[in-house]
């Protein structure tokens, strides 16, 4: 015989079988779907961020070591690129000799090149292709003032020695432009008299990003353009021309410091 307590338990179990669990399942499914959507949105944002970042690549250094690099924005340049470009340009613009040593250690005769009535060295002529056209006339005059005719006769040598070059500083409100300060000495050596003269050569230098080829080509005559391009038949000039053009920079100002 079933007592009253047992009847009550049986009735509860019987009524429990009639409970509708559908709303509970719907809430559970909806919660899981919301969590999945949030996860997908988070993963999607990470994917977009990855796609927008420049692709990494591997480069081999001169010592054979391989390092991972990430290309920078097209309107930016690394400190190392700006520093190397500036040093190379200033030395090419203001150093001159009738003989130079190329990258392979060979001695090569360097000839004079006439540009707008001024005679410069071959290296200077190549460097002028990476100078803003507006400052070319003044720059050519500055170069002419320190260029002795005896240089191309092998009687004199001019060498720029950079003692200090500041880190590039971005010019305010000028995207893709930097300013540097250079402390240097300009040495002139007279072979016959065996005399060495030195003078301070401190300059403020401004650079800007350009797409190669620059407008400087248009500032020169067609005949002079062809003359400069012919210089690149010389391997050492072709090499330095390639390095300068790969930097994507040009000098927009050289003024006293």
C-alpha positions in Angstrom: 0.0 0.0 0.0 1.4 3.4 -1.1 1.5 6.0 1.7 0.7 9.6 1.2 4.3 10.7 0.9 5.0 8.2 -1.8 1.9 9.4 -3.7 3.1 13.0 -3.6 6.5 12.0 -5.0 5.0 10.0 -7.8 2.7 12.9 -8.7 5.7 15.3 -8.8 7.6 13.0 -11.1 4.6 12.6 -13.4 4.1 16.3 -13.6 7.8 16.9 -14.3 7.5 14.8 -17.4 5.1 17.4 -18.8 7.6 20.4 -18.4 8.3 22.3 -21.7 12.1 22.7 -22.1 11.9 24.4 -25.5 12.4 28.0 -24.3 15.5 26.9 -22.3 17.0 25.2 -25.3 16.3 28.3 -27.5 18.0 30.6 -24.9 21.0 28.3 -24.8 21.3 28.1 -28.6 20.9 31.9 -28.9 23.7 32.4 -26.3 26.0 30.1 -28.1 25.3 31.8 -31.4 26.1 35.2 -29.9 29.4 33.9 -28.5 30.3 32.5 -31.9 29.5 35.8 -33.7 31.7 37.7 -31.2 34.5 35.2 -31.8 34.1 35.6 -35.6 34.1 39.4 -35.3 37.3 39.3 -33.2 39.0 36.9 -35.6 37.9 39.0 -38.6 39.4 42.2 -37.0 42.7 40.4 -36.5 42.7 39.2 -40.1 42.0 42.7 -41.5 44.8 44.1 -39.3 47.2 41.4 -40.7 46.1 42.1 -44.3 46.7 45.9 -43.8 50.2 45.4 -42.4 53.1 45.3 -45.0 54.2 41.7 -45.7 57.4 40.6 -43.8 60.3 39.4 -45.9 63.7 38.1 -45.3 66.9 39.8 -46.4 70.5 38.5 -46.3 73.1 40.8 -44.8 76.7 41.1 -46.1 77.9 38.7 -43.4 75.5 36.0 -44.6 73.1 36.4 -41.7 69.4 36.3 -42.6 67.0 38.7 -40.8 63.3 39.3 -41.0 62.2 42.8 -42.0 58.9 44.6 -42.5 58.7 47.2 -45.3 57.7 50.7 -44.1 55.0 53.0 -45.5 55.7 54.5 -48.9 55.8 58.0 -47.3 58.4 57.0 -44.7 62.1 56.2 -44.8 64.2 54.5 -42.1 66.9 56.5 -40.3 69.5 54.3 -41.8 68.4 55.0 -45.4 68.2 58.7 -44.8 71.6 58.8 -43.1 73.3 56.7 -45.9 71.7 58.8 -48.7 72.7 62.1 -47.1 76.3 61.0 -46.5 76.7 59.6 -50.0 75.2 62.7 -51.7 77.2 65.3 -49.8 80.5 63.4 -50.4 79.7 63.0 -54.1 78.7 66.7 -54.5 81.7 68.2 -52.8 84.5 65.7 -53.1 86.5 65.7 -56.3 89.7 64.1 -57.7 90.9 63.1 -61.1 91.3 59.5 -59.8 89.1 57.5 -57.5 89.0 54.0 -56.0 86.0 51.9 -57.0 84.2 49.3 -54.8 86.6 46.6 -56.2 89.7 48.5 -55.3 90.5 49.6 -58.8 91.9 53.1 -59.6 89.7 54.8 -62.1 90.3 58.2 -63.8 87.4 60.7 -63.2 86.8 63.3 -65.8 85.1 66.7 -65.6 81.5 67.2 -66.8 80.2 70.6 -67.9 76.8 71.4 -66.5 75.2 74.8 -67.2 78.6 76.4 -67.8 80.2 74.9 -64.6 82.6 72.0 -64.5 82.0 69.3 -62.0 83.3 65.7 -61.4 81.5 62.7 -62.8 80.3 61.7 -59.4 79.0 65.2 -58.7 77.1 65.1 -62.0 75.4 61.9 -61.0 74.5 63.2 -57.6 72.9 66.3 -59.1 70.2 64.1 -60.6 69.0 63.6 -57.0 68.7 67.3 -56.2 65.5 69.4 -56.4 65.7 71.4 -59.7 64.9 74.7 -57.9 68.2 74.7 -56.0 70.4 73.5 -58.9 71.7 77.0 -60.0 72.7 78.0 -56.5 74.2 74.6 -55.7 76.2 74.6 -59.0 77.7 78.0 -58.0 78.6 76.7 -54.5 80.3 73.7 -56.1 82.2 75.8 -58.6 83.6 78.0 -55.8 85.3 75.1 -54.2 86.3 73.4 -57.5 89.8 74.2 -58.7 90.6 73.6 -62.4 93.7 71.8 -61.2 91.6 69.0 -59.8 91.0 67.5 -63.3 94.6 67.9 -64.2 95.7 65.7 -61.2 97.3 68.6 -59.4 94.7 69.0 -56.6 92.2 67.0 -54.6 89.2 68.0 -52.7 87.7 65.8 -49.9 84.7 66.3 -47.7 85.0 64.6 -44.3 81.8 64.5 -42.3 82.5 64.7 -38.5 78.9 64.7 -37.3 75.5 64.1 -38.9 72.4 64.5 -36.8 69.5 62.1 -36.8 66.8 63.0 -39.3 64.0 65.2 -37.9 60.6 65.3 -39.5 59.6 68.7 -40.8 56.3 69.8 -39.1 53.3 69.7 -41.4 55.4 68.4 -44.3 54.8 64.7 -44.9 57.8 62.8 -46.3 60.3 65.6 -45.5 63.3 65.6 -43.1 66.0 67.9 -41.9 69.5 67.1 -40.8 72.5 69.1 -39.5 76.0 68.3 -40.7 79.3 69.3 -39.2 82.2 68.7 -41.7 85.5 69.8 -42.9 86.4 70.4 -46.6 90.1 69.5 -47.3 92.0 70.7 -50.4 95.4 69.2 -51.1 97.8 70.8 -53.6 100.2 68.1 -54.8 102.9 70.4 -56.2 103.1 72.6 -53.2 102.3 69.7 -50.8 99.9 72.0 -49.1 96.8 70.9 -47.2 94.1 73.4 -46.6 91.0 72.8 -44.4 87.9 74.8 -43.9 84.7 74.3 -41.9 81.8 73.1 -44.0 78.7 73.0 -41.7 75.3 72.7 -43.4 71.6 72.2 -42.8 70.2 69.7 -45.2 66.6 69.0 -46.2 65.4 65.9 -47.9 62.1 64.9 -49.4 60.5 61.7 -50.8 60.3 61.5 -54.6 59.2 58.9 -57.1 62.1 58.1 -59.4 62.8 59.4 -62.0 62.8 62.8 -60.5 62.0 66.1 -62.2 65.7 67.0 -62.2 66.0 65.2 -65.6 63.6 67.7 -67.1 65.6 70.6 -65.7 68.6 69.5 -67.8 68.8 69.8 -71.5 68.3 66.6 -73.6 72.0 66.7 -74.6 73.1 66.9 -71.0 70.7 64.1 -70.0 72.2 61.9 -72.6 75.7 62.8 -71.4 74.8 61.9 -67.8 73.2 58.7 -68.8 76.3 57.8 -70.8 78.4 58.1 -67.6 76.5 55.1 -66.2 78.4 52.9 -68.6 81.1 53.1 -65.9 80.3 50.3 -63.5 81.1 52.3 -60.3 78.8 55.2 -61.4 76.0 52.8 -62.3 76.3 51.1 -58.9 76.0 54.4 -56.9 73.3 55.7 -59.2 71.3 52.5 -58.4 71.8 53.0 -54.7 70.7 56.6 -54.8 67.6 55.9 -56.9 66.5 53.0 -54.7 66.4 55.4 -51.7 63.6 57.4 -53.3 64.9 60.7 -51.9 66.3 63.9 -53.1 67.9 67.0 -51.5 65.6 70.0 -51.4 67.9 72.4 -49.5 71.5 72.9 -48.5 72.1 76.0 -46.4 74.8 77.3 -44.0 74.4 76.0 -40.4 
